[in-house]
Amino acid sequence: MNRSAFLGPILIILGIFMFLKGDSTFNTGTIFEYFWPTLFVIPVGVFFHWLYFFILQRRGVGVLVPGGIMLTTGIICQISMLFDIWHLMWPGFMLAVAVGLFELYWFGGRNKWLLIPINILTVMSLLFFAIFSIGSIFSKFFHNQPIIAIVLIIVGGLMMLTRNRKSM
């Protein structure tokens, strides 16, 4: 692998990060503070994938489970660190387990029973992503909760009254 193909994107991301941080002090501690997933977690996931594909010659499919979990967890943590959105990204940890199991399914013997936990974890993760993302969007746009609560009560009451009239 070409060294510039590896270092180029890292330098671009670092430059963008420094540009966006503006006038705050930027030192080695800042790099470790914001990029610990890229420095420590993602390389372990990449190592497990490299181990499976190149060293074990696709024989030890079990190493893909922790590899997929670590790689996905590292990406989730890195996004959360850069944008400070831990409250939205936590369902990604369930998705990480689903990714690891899916890799076991895909590169292993295609055991159909693995699809049950894969689908359950994926659906739960996507559902929680959607619920918390929509909740976060609504909280940004609707700051005045008492008014929304009153509107919901009135609309619910009207729905109950109109339903009772139709059934009589």
RACOR-V556251 format. One line per field, one symbol per residue. psi: psi as a letter, one per 40 degrees, with the letter a starting at -180 (. if undefined). Layout:
# RACOR-V556251
psi=???
This chain:
# RACOR-V556251
psi=hhdddddddddddddddddddbeihhadddddddfddddddddddddddddddddeffdgddedddddddddddddddddddeffdedededddddddddddddddeaefhddddddddddddddddddddddddddddddgdgdddddddddddddddddddddde.
